Amino acid sequence: MAKVADGIRYAERVVAGEIVASEFVRLACQRFLDDLKYGEKRGIYFSEPRAQHILNFYKFVPHVK
């Protein structure tokens, strides 16, 4: 099962260059990390329990081609 911490670690590894990714993915990861760090100053609030709830829901959503 996916965890919120896994997503944060992925973003950190992409930004650090440990995971090869396109420029747009790298910038998106950097923006995500910046939002986690400075988001409250700009009115952005990240709720880890709510994010985990969404990740838990995805396991019930079937993949359809």
PDB file with SEQRES, HELIX, SHEET and CRYST1 records, atoms N, CA, C and O in Angstrom:
SEQRES   1 A   65  MET ALA LYS VAL ALA ASP GLY ILE ARG TYR ALA GLU ARG          
SEQRES   2 A   65  VAL VAL ALA GLY GLU ILE VAL ALA SER GLU PHE VAL ARG          
SEQRES   3 A   65  LEU ALA CYS GLN ARG PHE LEU ASP ASP LEU LYS TYR GLY          
SEQRES   4 A   65  GLU LYS ARG GLY ILE TYR PHE SER GLU PRO ARG ALA GLN          
SEQRES   5 A   65  HIS ILE LEU ASN PHE TYR LYS PHE VAL PRO HIS VAL LYS          
HELIX    1 AA1 VAL A    4  ALA A   16  1                                  13    
HELIX    2 AA2 GLU A   23  TYR A   38  1                                  16    
HELIX    3 AA3 GLY A   39  ARG A   42  5                                   4    
HELIX    4 AA4 GLU A   48  TYR A   58  1                                  11    
CRYST1    1.000    1.000    1.000  90.00  90.00  90.00 P 1           1          
ATOM      1  N   MET A   1       0.842  -1.175   0.000  1.00  0.00           N  
ATOM      2  CA  MET A   1       0.000   0.000   0.000  1.00  0.00           C  
ATOM      3  C   MET A   1       0.891   1.243   0.000  1.00  0.00           C  
ATOM      4  O   MET A   1       1.915   1.290   0.681  1.00  0.00           O  
ATOM      5  N   ALA A   2       0.491   2.214  -0.753  1.00  0.00           N  
ATOM      6  CA  ALA A   2       1.246   3.469  -0.854  1.00  0.00           C  
ATOM      7  C   ALA A   2       1.086   4.283   0.423  1.00  0.00           C  
ATOM      8  O   ALA A   2       0.025   4.294   1.047  1.00  0.00           O  
ATOM      9  N   LYS A   3       2.145   4.950   0.787  1.00  0.00           N  
ATOM     10  CA  LYS A   3       2.150   5.822   1.963  1.00  0.00           C  
ATOM     11  C   LYS A   3       2.520   7.231   1.523  1.00  0.00           C  
ATOM     12  O   LYS A   3       3.217   7.415   0.525  1.00  0.00           O  
ATOM     13  N   VAL A   4       2.056   8.210   2.261  1.00  0.00           N  
ATOM     14  CA  VAL A   4       2.370   9.608   1.964  1.00  0.00           C  
ATOM     15  C   VAL A   4       3.881   9.813   2.005  1.00  0.00           C  
ATOM     16  O   VAL A   4       4.438  10.519   1.165  1.00  0.00           O  
ATOM     17  N   ALA A   5       4.538   9.199   2.974  1.00  0.00           N  
ATOM     18  CA  ALA A   5       5.991   9.343   3.110  1.00  0.00           C  
ATOM     19  C   ALA A   5       6.719   8.833   1.867  1.00  0.00           C  
ATOM     20  O   ALA A   5       7.779   9.352   1.517  1.00  0.00           O  
ATOM     21  N   ASP A   6       6.160   7.820   1.196  1.00  0.00           N  
ATOM     22  CA  ASP A   6       6.769   7.307  -0.038  1.00  0.00           C  
ATOM     23  C   ASP A   6       6.760   8.375  -1.126  1.00  0.00           C  
ATOM     24  O   ASP A   6       7.735   8.518  -1.864  1.00  0.00           O  
ATOM     25  N   GLY A   7       5.683   9.113  -1.227  1.00  0.00           N  
ATOM     26  CA  GLY A   7       5.588  10.181  -2.225  1.00  0.00           C  
ATOM     27  C   GLY A   7       6.547  11.318  -1.935  1.00  0.00           C  
ATOM     28  O   GLY A   7       7.155  11.877  -2.847  1.00  0.00           O  
ATOM     29  N   ILE A   8       6.680  11.655  -0.668  1.00  0.00           N  
ATOM     30  CA  ILE A   8       7.606  12.720  -0.283  1.00  0.00           C  
ATOM     31  C   ILE A   8       9.038  12.287  -0.564  1.00  0.00           C  
ATOM     32  O   ILE A   8       9.836  13.063  -1.090  1.00  0.00           O  
ATOM     33  N   ARG A   9       9.360  11.045  -0.213  1.00  0.00           N  
ATOM     34  CA  ARG A   9      10.717  10.531  -0.456  1.00  0.00           C  
ATOM     35  C   ARG A   9      11.005  10.481  -1.959  1.00  0.00           C  
ATOM     36  O   ARG A   9      12.113  10.806  -2.386  1.00  0.00           O  
ATOM     37  N   TYR A  10      10.022  10.078  -2.759  1.00  0.00           N  
ATOM     38  CA  TYR A  10      10.197  10.061  -4.211  1.00  0.00           C  
ATOM     39  C   TYR A  10      10.538  11.457  -4.717  1.00  0.00           C  
ATOM     40  O   TYR A  10      11.477  11.624  -5.495  1.00  0.00           O  
ATOM     41  N   ALA A  11       9.784  12.454  -4.280  1.00  0.00           N  
ATOM     42  CA  ALA A  11      10.036  13.835  -4.713  1.00  0.00           C  
ATOM     43  C   ALA A  11      11.431  14.282  -4.305  1.00  0.00           C  
ATOM     44  O   ALA A  11      12.130  14.928  -5.087  1.00  0.00           O  
ATOM     45  N   GLU A  12      11.841  13.945  -3.094  1.00  0.00           N  
ATOM     46  CA  GLU A  12      13.184  14.311  -2.633  1.00  0.00           C  
ATOM     47  C   GLU A  12      14.264  13.654  -3.483  1.00  0.00           C  
ATOM     48  O   GLU A  12      15.264  14.289  -3.817  1.00  0.00           O  
ATOM     49  N   ARG A  13      14.067  12.391  -3.831  1.00  0.00           N  
ATOM     50  CA  ARG A  13      15.060  11.671  -4.640  1.00  0.00           C  
ATOM     51  C   ARG A  13      15.120  12.207  -6.066  1.00  0.00           C  
ATOM     52  O   ARG A  13      16.201  12.272  -6.652  1.00  0.00           O  
ATOM     53  N   VAL A  14      13.988  12.590  -6.627  1.00  0.00           N  
ATOM     54  CA  VAL A  14      13.981  13.175  -7.973  1.00  0.00           C  
ATOM     55  C   VAL A  14      14.734  14.497  -7.967  1.00  0.00           C  
ATOM     56  O   VAL A  14      15.572  14.741  -8.835  1.00  0.00           O  
ATOM     57  N   VAL A  15      14.439  15.349  -6.993  1.00  0.00           N  
ATOM     58  CA  VAL A  15      15.090  16.659  -6.908  1.00  0.00           C  
ATOM     59  C   VAL A  15      16.592  16.501  -6.677  1.00  0.00           C  
ATOM     60  O   VAL A  15      17.384  17.290  -7.193  1.00  0.00           O  
ATOM     61  N   ALA A  16      16.988  15.489  -5.904  1.00  0.00           N  
ATOM     62  CA  ALA A  16      18.406  15.250  -5.620  1.00  0.00           C  
ATOM     63  C   ALA A  16      19.139  14.625  -6.804  1.00  0.00           C  
ATOM     64  O   ALA A  16      20.368  14.565  -6.810  1.00  0.00           O  
ATOM     65  N   GLY A  17      18.394  14.162  -7.804  1.00  0.00           N  
ATOM     66  CA  GLY A  17      19.015  13.551  -8.972  1.00  0.00           C  
ATOM     67  C   GLY A  17      19.243  12.060  -8.833  1.00  0.00           C  
ATOM     68  O   GLY A  17      19.867  11.457  -9.705  1.00  0.00           O  
ATOM     69  N   GLU A  18      18.758  11.446  -7.763  1.00  0.00           N  
ATOM     70  CA  GLU A  18      18.907  10.006  -7.567  1.00  0.00           C  
ATOM     71  C   GLU A  18      18.001   9.219  -8.506  1.00  0.00           C  
ATOM     72  O   GLU A  18      18.318   8.089  -8.879  1.00  0.00           O  
ATOM     73  N   ILE A  19      16.878   9.812  -8.887  1.00  0.00           N  
ATOM     74  CA  ILE A  19      15.941   9.199  -9.831  1.00  0.00           C  
ATOM     75  C   ILE A  19      15.915  10.075 -11.070  1.00  0.00           C  
ATOM     76  O   ILE A  19      15.702  11.284 -10.986  1.00  0.00           O  
ATOM     77  N   VAL A  20      16.133   9.460 -12.211  1.00  0.00           N  
ATOM     78  CA  VAL A  20      16.127  10.198 -13.473  1.00  0.00           C  
ATOM     79  C   VAL A  20      14.679  10.520 -13.840  1.00  0.00           C  
ATOM     80  O   VAL A  20      13.820   9.639 -13.871  1.00  0.00           O  
ATOM     81  N   ALA A  21      14.430  11.787 -14.114  1.00  0.00           N  
ATOM     82  CA  ALA A  21      13.084  12.230 -14.472  1.00  0.00           C  
ATOM     83  C   ALA A  21      13.201  13.423 -15.413  1.00  0.00           C  
ATOM     84  O   ALA A  21      14.243  14.073 -15.494  1.00  0.00           O  
ATOM     85  N   SER A  22      12.119  13.694 -16.116  1.00  0.00           N  
ATOM     86  CA  SER A  22      12.115  14.834 -17.036  1.00  0.00           C  
ATOM     87  C   SER A  22      12.171  16.140 -16.249  1.00  0.00           C  
ATOM     88  O   SER A  22      11.965  16.164 -15.036  1.00  0.00           O  
ATOM     89  N   GLU A  23      12.451  17.207 -16.955  1.00  0.00           N  
ATOM     90  CA  GLU A  23      12.527  18.520 -16.314  1.00  0.00           C  
ATOM     91  C   GLU A  23      11.196  18.894 -15.669  1.00  0.00           C  
ATOM     92  O   GLU A  23      11.172  19.445 -14.568  1.00  0.00           O  
ATOM     93  N   PHE A  24      10.091  18.597 -16.349  1.00  0.00           N  
ATOM     94  CA  PHE A  24       8.777  18.947 -15.818  1.00  0.00           C  
ATOM     95  C   PHE A  24       8.453  18.157 -14.550  1.00  0.00           C  
ATOM     96  O   PHE A  24       7.858  18.695 -13.617  1.00  0.00           O  
ATOM     97  N   VAL A  25       8.843  16.883 -14.517  1.00  0.00           N  
ATOM     98  CA  VAL A  25       8.618  16.075 -13.313  1.00  0.00           C  
ATOM     99  C   VAL A  25       9.483  16.601 -12.176  1.00  0.00           C  
ATOM    100  O   VAL A  25       9.021  16.702 -11.039  1.00  0.00           O  
ATOM    101  N   ARG A  26      10.735  16.936 -12.475  1.00  0.00           N  
ATOM    102  CA  ARG A  26      11.634  17.475 -11.451  1.00  0.00           C  
ATOM    103  C   ARG A  26      11.073  18.780 -10.886  1.00  0.00           C  
ATOM    104  O   ARG A  26      11.076  18.986  -9.672  1.00  0.00           O  
ATOM    105  N   LEU A  27      10.597  19.652 -11.762  1.00  0.00           N  
ATOM    106  CA  LEU A  27      10.021  20.918 -11.306  1.00  0.00           C  
ATOM    107  C   LEU A  27       8.743  20.700 -10.486  1.00  0.00           C  
ATOM    108  O   LEU A  27       8.503  21.411  -9.510  1.00  0.00           O  
ATOM    109  N   ALA A  28       7.933  19.726 -10.879  1.00  0.00           N  
ATOM    110  CA  ALA A  28       6.717  19.421 -10.121  1.00  0.00           C  
ATOM    111  C   ALA A  28       7.068  18.893  -8.732  1.00  0.00           C  
ATOM    112  O   ALA A  28       6.418  19.239  -7.746  1.00  0.00           O  
ATOM    113  N   CYS A  29       8.098  18.056  -8.664  1.00  0.00           N  
ATOM    114  CA  CYS A  29       8.542  17.542  -7.367  1.00  0.00           C  
ATOM    115  C   CYS A  29       9.079  18.668  -6.495  1.00  0.00           C  
ATOM    116  O   CYS A  29       8.803  18.709  -5.295  1.00  0.00           O  
ATOM    117  N   GLN A  30       9.839  19.577  -7.083  1.00  0.00           N  
ATOM    118  CA  GLN A  30      10.364  20.711  -6.320  1.00  0.00           C  
ATOM    119  C   GLN A  30       9.228  21.600  -5.826  1.00  0.00           C  
ATOM    120  O   GLN A  30       9.260  22.079  -4.692  1.00  0.00           O  
ATOM    121  N   ARG A  31       8.231  21.818  -6.669  1.00  0.00           N  
ATOM    122  CA  ARG A  31       7.074  22.632  -6.278  1.00  0.00           C  
ATOM    123  C   ARG A  31       6.319  21.958  -5.123  1.00  0.00           C  
ATOM    124  O   ARG A  31       5.885  22.630  -4.187  1.00  0.00           O  
ATOM    125  N   PHE A  32       6.167  20.641  -5.194  1.00  0.00           N  
ATOM    126  CA  PHE A  32       5.505  19.889  -4.128  1.00  0.00           C  
ATOM    127  C   PHE A  32       6.257  20.040  -2.807  1.00  0.00           C  
ATOM    128  O   PHE A  32       5.650  20.294  -1.767  1.00  0.00           O  
ATOM    129  N   LEU A  33       7.578  19.884  -2.852  1.00  0.00           N  
ATOM    130  CA  LEU A  33       8.381  20.024  -1.636  1.00  0.00           C  
ATOM    131  C   LEU A  33       8.335  21.454  -1.100  1.00  0.00           C  
ATOM    132  O   LEU A  33       8.277  21.667   0.111  1.00  0.00           O  
ATOM    133  N   ASP A  34       8.361  22.425  -1.999  1.00  0.00           N  
ATOM    134  CA  ASP A  34       8.253  23.831  -1.578  1.00  0.00           C  
ATOM    135  C   ASP A  34       6.893  24.105  -0.932  1.00  0.00           C  
ATOM    136  O   ASP A  34       6.803  24.831   0.059  1.00  0.00           O  
ATOM    137  N   ASP A  35       5.837  23.516  -1.504  1.00  0.00           N  
ATOM    138  CA  ASP A  35       4.504  23.694  -0.925  1.00  0.00           C  
ATOM    139  C   ASP A  35       4.427  23.084   0.473  1.00  0.00           C  
ATOM    140  O   ASP A  35       3.779  23.639   1.360  1.00  0.00           O  
ATOM    141  N   LEU A  36       5.089  21.942   0.668  1.00  0.00           N  
ATOM    142  CA  LEU A  36       5.107  21.341   2.000  1.00  0.00           C  
ATOM    143  C   LEU A  36       5.824  22.245   2.999  1.00  0.00           C  
ATOM    144  O   LEU A  36       5.409  22.373   4.151  1.00  0.00           O  
ATOM    145  N   LYS A  37       6.902  22.866   2.538  1.00  0.00           N  
ATOM    146  CA  LYS A  37       7.738  23.672   3.433  1.00  0.00           C  
ATOM    147  C   LYS A  37       7.167  25.071   3.673  1.00  0.00           C  
ATOM    148  O   LYS A  37       7.140  25.544   4.809  1.00  0.00           O  
ATOM    149  N   TYR A  38       6.713  25.731   2.608  1.00  0.00           N  
ATOM    150  CA  TYR A  38       6.297  27.132   2.700  1.00  0.00           C  
ATOM    151  C   TYR A  38       4.812  27.354   2.441  1.00  0.00           C  
ATOM    152  O   TYR A  38       4.352  28.495   2.424  1.00  0.00           O  
ATOM    153  N   GLY A  39       4.070  26.292   2.242  1.00  0.00           N  
ATOM    154  CA  GLY A  39       2.675  26.412   1.833  1.00  0.00           C  
ATOM    155  C   GLY A  39       1.783  27.173   2.792  1.00  0.00           C  
ATOM    156  O   GLY A  39       0.914  27.930   2.360  1.00  0.00           O  
ATOM    157  N   GLU A  40       1.984  26.986   4.082  1.00  0.00           N  
ATOM    158  CA  GLU A  40       1.109  27.656   5.050  1.00  0.00           C  
ATOM    159  C   GLU A  40       1.213  29.171   4.950  1.00  0.00           C  
ATOM    160  O   GLU A  40       0.241  29.877   5.219  1.00  0.00           O  
ATOM    161  N   LYS A  41       2.376  29.675   4.569  1.00  0.00           N  
ATOM    162  CA  LYS A  41       2.550  31.121   4.396  1.00  0.00           C  
ATOM    163  C   LYS A  41       1.709  31.640   3.230  1.00  0.00           C  
ATOM    164  O   LYS A  41       1.346  32.816   3.188  1.00  0.00           O  
ATOM    165  N   ARG A  42       1.402  30.740   2.278  1.00  0.00           N  
ATOM    166  CA  ARG A  42       0.629  31.125   1.094  1.00  0.00           C  
ATOM    167  C   ARG A  42      -0.806  30.621   1.154  1.00  0.00           C  
ATOM    168  O   ARG A  42      -1.546  30.726   0.177  1.00  0.00           O  
ATOM    169  N   GLY A  43      -1.199  30.074   2.301  1.00  0.00           N  
ATOM    170  CA  GLY A  43      -2.568  29.600   2.456  1.00  0.00           C  
ATOM    171  C   GLY A  43      -2.790  28.180   1.975  1.00  0.00           C  
ATOM    172  O   GLY A  43      -3.933  27.769   1.777  1.00  0.00           O  
ATOM    173  N   ILE A  44      -1.721  27.424   1.784  1.00  0.00           N  
ATOM    174  CA  ILE A  44      -1.836  26.028   1.357  1.00  0.00           C  
ATOM    175  C   ILE A  44      -1.611  25.151   2.580  1.00  0.00           C  
ATOM    176  O   ILE A  44      -0.613  25.301   3.285  1.00  0.00           O  
ATOM    177  N   TYR A  45      -2.542  24.233   2.831  1.00  0.00           N  
ATOM    178  CA  TYR A  45      -2.429  23.352   3.984  1.00  0.00           C  
ATOM    179  C   TYR A  45      -2.395  21.916   3.492  1.00  0.00           C  
ATOM    180  O   TYR A  45      -3.249  21.514   2.702  1.00  0.00           O  
ATOM    181  N   PHE A  46      -1.425  21.138   3.945  1.00  0.00           N  
ATOM    182  CA  PHE A  46      -1.301  19.731   3.575  1.00  0.00           C  
ATOM    183  C   PHE A  46      -1.640  18.887   4.788  1.00  0.00           C  
ATOM    184  O   PHE A  46      -0.988  18.991   5.827  1.00  0.00           O  
ATOM    185  N   SER A  47      -2.650  18.061   4.659  1.00  0.00           N  
ATOM    186  CA  SER A  47      -3.062  17.174   5.737  1.00  0.00           C  
ATOM    187  C   SER A  47      -2.633  15.756   5.386  1.00  0.00           C  
ATOM    188  O   SER A  47      -3.198  15.131   4.488  1.00  0.00           O  
ATOM    189  N   GLU A  48      -1.636  15.257   6.095  1.00  0.00           N  
ATOM    190  CA  GLU A  48      -1.148  13.908   5.811  1.00  0.00           C  
ATOM    191  C   GLU A  48      -2.232  12.848   6.014  1.00  0.00           C  
ATOM    192  O   GLU A  48      -2.344  11.950   5.179  1.00  0.00           O  
ATOM    193  N   PRO A  49      -3.034  12.905   7.081  1.00  0.00           N  
ATOM    194  CA  PRO A  49      -4.097  11.900   7.222  1.00  0.00           C  
ATOM    195  C   PRO A  49      -5.115  11.928   6.071  1.00  0.00           C  
ATOM    196  O   PRO A  49      -5.582  10.878   5.630  1.00  0.00           O  
ATOM    197  N   ARG A  50      -5.453  13.117   5.592  1.00  0.00           N  
ATOM    198  CA  ARG A  50      -6.410  13.205   4.471  1.00  0.00           C  
ATOM    199  C   ARG A  50      -5.787  12.684   3.182  1.00  0.00           C  
ATOM    200  O   ARG A  50      -6.452  12.020   2.387  1.00  0.00           O  
ATOM    201  N   ALA A  51      -4.507  12.988   2.977  1.00  0.00           N  
ATOM    202  CA  ALA A  51      -3.817  12.475   1.793  1.00  0.00           C  
ATOM    203  C   ALA A  51      -3.737  10.952   1.854  1.00  0.00           C  
ATOM    204  O   ALA A  51      -3.923  10.283   0.837  1.00  0.00           O  
ATOM    205  N   GLN A  52      -3.463  10.401   3.031  1.00  0.00           N  
ATOM    206  CA  GLN A  52      -3.400   8.946   3.182  1.00  0.00           C  
ATOM    207  C   GLN A  52      -4.764   8.320   2.932  1.00  0.00           C  
ATOM    208  O   GLN A  52      -4.854   7.229   2.369  1.00  0.00           O  
ATOM    209  N   HIS A  53      -5.819   8.999   3.344  1.00  0.00           N  
ATOM    210  CA  HIS A  53      -7.177   8.507   3.100  1.00  0.00           C  
ATOM    211  C   HIS A  53      -7.432   8.365   1.594  1.00  0.00           C  
ATOM    212  O   HIS A  53      -8.026   7.382   1.152  1.00  0.00           O  
ATOM    213  N   ILE A  54      -6.989   9.334   0.823  1.00  0.00           N  
ATOM    214  CA  ILE A  54      -7.151   9.282  -0.634  1.00  0.00           C  
ATOM    215  C   ILE A  54      -6.343   8.129  -1.215  1.00  0.00           C  
ATOM    216  O   ILE A  54      -6.833   7.396  -2.075  1.00  0.00           O  
ATOM    217  N   LEU A  55      -5.105   7.964  -0.749  1.00  0.00           N  
ATOM    218  CA  LEU A  55      -4.278   6.855  -1.237  1.00  0.00           C  
ATOM    219  C   LEU A  55      -4.926   5.514  -0.901  1.00  0.00           C  
ATOM    220  O   LEU A  55      -4.891   4.593  -1.717  1.00  0.00           O  
ATOM    221  N   ASN A  56      -5.510   5.393   0.278  1.00  0.00           N  
ATOM    222  CA  ASN A  56      -6.185   4.149   0.659  1.00  0.00           C  
ATOM    223  C   ASN A  56      -7.396   3.884  -0.229  1.00  0.00           C  
ATOM    224  O   ASN A  56      -7.701   2.729  -0.528  1.00  0.00           O  
ATOM    225  N   PHE A  57      -8.084   4.929  -0.650  1.00  0.00           N  
ATOM    226  CA  PHE A  57      -9.251   4.784  -1.513  1.00  0.00           C  
ATOM    227  C   PHE A  57      -8.866   4.228  -2.885  1.00  0.00           C  
ATOM    228  O   PHE A  57      -9.615   3.443  -3.465  1.00  0.00           O  
ATOM    229  N   TYR A  58      -7.710   4.627  -3.403  1.00  0.00           N  
ATOM    230  CA  TYR A  58      -7.307   4.231  -4.752  1.00  0.00           C  
ATOM    231  C   TYR A  58      -7.215   2.725  -4.934  1.00  0.00           C  
ATOM    232  O   TYR A  58      -7.370   2.238  -6.054  1.00  0.00           O  
ATOM    233  N   LYS A  59      -6.968   1.976  -3.875  1.00  0.00           N  
ATOM    234  CA  LYS A  59      -6.862   0.527  -4.037  1.00  0.00           C  
ATOM    235  C   LYS A  59      -8.207  -0.099  -4.420  1.00  0.00           C  
ATOM    236  O   LYS A  59      -8.248  -1.233  -4.898  1.00  0.00           O  
ATOM    237  N   PHE A  60      -9.299   0.631  -4.213  1.00  0.00           N  
ATOM    238  CA  PHE A  60     -10.623   0.131  -4.572  1.00  0.00           C  
ATOM    239  C   PHE A  60     -11.065   0.569  -5.969  1.00  0.00           C  
ATOM    240  O   PHE A  60     -12.110   0.133  -6.453  1.00  0.00           O  
ATOM    241  N   VAL A  61     -10.286   1.416  -6.610  1.00  0.00           N  
ATOM    242  CA  VAL A  61     -10.640   1.930  -7.931  1.00  0.00           C  
ATOM    243  C   VAL A  61     -10.008   1.025  -8.988  1.00  0.00           C  
ATOM    244  O   VAL A  61      -8.783   0.926  -9.054  1.00  0.00           O  
ATOM    245  N   PRO A  62     -10.815   0.366  -9.808  1.00  0.00           N  
ATOM    246  CA  PRO A  62     -10.243  -0.533 -10.814  1.00  0.00           C  
ATOM    247  C   PRO A  62      -9.590   0.239 -11.957  1.00  0.00           C  
ATOM    248  O   PRO A  62     -10.040   1.318 -12.343  1.00  0.00           O  
ATOM    249  N   HIS A  63      -8.526  -0.341 -12.481  1.00  0.00           N  
ATOM    250  CA  HIS A  63      -7.873   0.234 -13.659  1.00  0.00           C  
ATOM    251  C   HIS A  63      -8.650  -0.209 -14.891  1.00  0.00           C  
ATOM    252  O   HIS A  63      -8.887  -1.404 -15.073  1.00  0.00           O  
ATOM    253  N   VAL A  64      -9.044   0.719 -15.726  1.00  0.00           N  
ATOM    254  CA  VAL A  64      -9.828   0.414 -16.917  1.00  0.00           C  
ATOM    255  C   VAL A  64      -9.070   0.912 -18.131  1.00  0.00           C  
ATOM    256  O   VAL A  64      -8.624   2.058 -18.175  1.00  0.00           O  
ATOM    257  N   LYS A  65      -8.929   0.034 -19.118  1.00  0.00           N  
ATOM    258  CA  LYS A  65      -8.258   0.433 -20.356  1.00  0.00           C  
ATOM    259  C   LYS A  65      -9.248   1.009 -21.319  1.00  0.00           C  
ATOM    260  O   LYS A  65      -8.876   1.404 -22.424  1.00  0.00           O  
TER     261      LYS A  65                                                      
END                                                                             
